[in-house]
Amino acid sequence: MVTGKKPVRARAAPMPVDHVVLIIKENHSFDNYFGTFSGADGTQLPHSANPPPQDPDHRHGAWLTRHTTAVRAQFTEQDIPAYFAYARQFTLCDHYFTDVAGPSTPNHLMLITADSPIISNPPRYRLPVGAPLFKLPSLPMRLEKAKLTWANYGGYAFDFIADLHGRRTFTSDQFAKDAAAGDLPSVSWVYAPHDASEHPPDGDPPPVGDVTHGMQWTVQQVDAVVRGGLWSKTAIFITWDDWGGWFDHVDPPNVEAWKDDGSHPAWNGTQFRYGTRVGCLVLSPYAKVGHISSVLHSHVSLLKFCETTFGLAPLNARDRAADDMSDCFDFSRPPAPPPVSQLRIGR
């Protein structure tokens, strides 16, 4: 078990949510996944093989040339039917942007700290022993200060952060066990094992890239929340960490430039925030039904939602100014029933 007892609030939360679940998948732009979703701001592209043949270049340098070099292909409802079903039953955000115009690690850091001192994946991608750590304020430490709880299920970026290194970390499969037992912390960061991450084939075993298999894993996590009796007081966000090198027809606003530290001098002054659009699904008994949110959101908006929900102070100027996802919810109406399991649909 993760907690063993209910968390204590710093003060009464303004919303009837005790648990926030952030399910973070890998490497797909909005058009690559939801470009054909009816009513959303998408565009139709050639259909991608499932799994795709290779992992598109999604480093910052590739992002700068994305208009001509990004892979123009997409998956459709037949590939990810449960995600389309969730979007119809709950809320899909179609102007949700990554916070860094680059790959995974800096965006993972943004999802924990609303900050990233890097714009590319570091050479120490999986953090060799003895590597220096980043000293950054974080949402987990804000939660602890307020006597609330958190857990990292399968994520690696927590180990880059000095205050979080080696703490409250569990395997990916532990989340479904804890959720089904009705024992989740205030905020859960949930990451799939590599084969179910939806990351295109990258040479790392086990084989990856089948987006339908990854979607089924996500559904299992949602189902576990429902089985554990936590649906009535939980908000679940499903999003993708970075653009993955896939084309998206909406250019993100340029709100922050990269200030280079000497590691990438050619990138100094290039766009840091925002990065490319990715999908974000909002599942909750209070999520608006069949709603497409076109408000500008980003990964940092999920931190702001947690701060608003649990009465926490912001970490920095980014989350202080961020939207808190409130347009995706209607807390004035009776709670909606849980979703019917989508596993049978995804087969």
C-alpha positions, 0 to 999 in steps of 0.5 A: 500500500502507498498511504495506509490512511487518508491524506490530511488537507492543508485547508479545505479544497475548493473542488471535490477531488481527493486524488489526482492521477497524471498518466503520462505516455510517450511521443505523439503530437495531437494531429498524430493521435486526434487529428481525425477526431470530429469537432477538434482542431485537427487535420487529416494525414496519411495513416501510420503503420502500427507500430510505426517503422521508426522513432522520428527525430524529436530533439530540439534541433529537429523541432526547429525544422519541423515544418519541413522534416516532421513525419506527416502521419497519424493514427486513427480511431481504429488504432486507439478506439478507447482514447476516442471513446474517452474523448466522447464521454469526457473532455479532450483538450485540443490546444494543450501544448508541451512545455519544452520544444524538445524531447522527453526529459525536459518535459518530464521535469516540467511535469514535476517542477514547472521548470527545466534547466535542460532543453534536450535529453542529457547524456546521463539519460537514465541517471548514472550513479554519482551524476549531479542532481538538479535543485528545483522546487517541486510539486511533490515537496509542496504536497509534503509541506502541506501534509499531503501525499504523492507517489511516482509509479515508474518515472525516471525524471524524479531521480534527476531532482535532488529532493526527490531522488530515490523517494516515493518511487514504485514500479509501473505495475504497482499503481493498478494494485494500489488503485484497485485497493482504494489506496492512492496518494493525493497525486500520482505520476503514472508511467507505463513500462517501456513496451506499453509507453506508446514510444515508437520503436527505438531499439530498446527492448522489449519491442515498443511502438504498438499504440493499441497495446499502449492504449490498453495498458492505460485503460487498465489503470483507469479501470483500477481506479474505478474498481477501487471505489475512487472514481467519485473523488478522482481526476485523471489526466492522460497526456503525452510527454512530447511531440515525438517528431510528428507533424502538427498543424498548429504552431505553439505560442512562443512565450519563452526563449532558451537561454543557453548555458554553453552546451548548445550555443546554436540554440541560444534565443530559440523557442523554449516554450511552448512545444508542439501540441499533444493530446490531453484527456480529462476523465472525472465524474466532474469532467464536462461531457463530450467537451472539446477544450480549446483553452491554452493548456500545457503540462504546467497547467496540470501542476496548477490544477493540483495547486488549486485543488489542494490549496498549494502555493505556486512553484514559480512564475510559470505555474503562477500564470498558468491556466488550471484546467478549470474549463474542463470541469463542471463541479456544480452538477451531480457526479457522472458515473464511471466509464465502462471498461474500454478493454473489449473495444481496444481488442 
